[in-house]
Amino acid sequence: MSKNLKCPNFWGKNILIVLIVIGVFISGRAVFEAKTQKIEANLAELSIEEILENRLAIVQGNSLLSASNHSNPVQVVRKIKVIVTAYSSSTFETDDNPYITAAGTWVREGVVANNLLHFGTKIRIPEIYGDKIFVVEDRMHWKKGYYHVDIWFPSYWQALNFGSKRSFIEILEG
C-alpha cells in the first residue's frame, strides 16, 4: 500500500501575494524618490535665497564666504579629534521627519549632527573643508558617542561617497 503524499507548493499558492508585495514596494519606492527629488529641489532654492539674504559668496561651488564688510576674524576656542561621516534625509537614516533637524530647523548645506556640542555651535573641519563653517543642528544615535560629526548631504549617494574620515574640528567662538 503506497500513499500518495503531496508536497505543499509554497510558490504556487503564494505567488500572487509575493507579486503584490513586490509591486507595492516598487511603487512606494517610486513615490518616495519623486517626493525626495521635489524636496531636494525646494531645499536648493531655499539655500540660494539664504545665500542672497545673508550676503554670502559661493567659492568653488561648495564653500561659502561672508561678503559683508566686517573683518572680524573667527576665533577658534578648541580643537577636537573626531570621526567625520555623512548622512542624508533618507527615511532609513533619520527619525520621524527626515527634513527637520533635532533643533527644529530645515536641513540645508552646512548642517552637522553631533552629540557633544550645543545646537547653534559653529565649527570648521579645516583638513577637509578649509574655512567653511558648519552649524550643529542635529543629533545622532547615542551609540555614536560625542566625538563623531555627521555632515548633511542633499542625496544618499553623496553621503555614501563621502565615506568616513578621521580629522579634527575647530569649535568657533560665539
Secondary structure as UniProt FT lines:
FT   HELIX           10..53
FT   TURN            54..55
FT   STRAND          56..59
FT   TURN            60..62
FT   STRAND          63..66
FT   STRAND          76..87
FT   TURN            91..93
FT   TURN            98..99
FT   TURN            102..103
FT   TURN            109..110
FT   STRAND          111..113
FT   TURN            119..120
FT   STRAND          122..124
FT   HELIX           126..129
FT   TURN            130..131
FT   STRAND          133..138
FT   HELIX           142..144
FT   STRAND          148..152
FT   HELIX           156..162
FT   STRAND          165..172
//
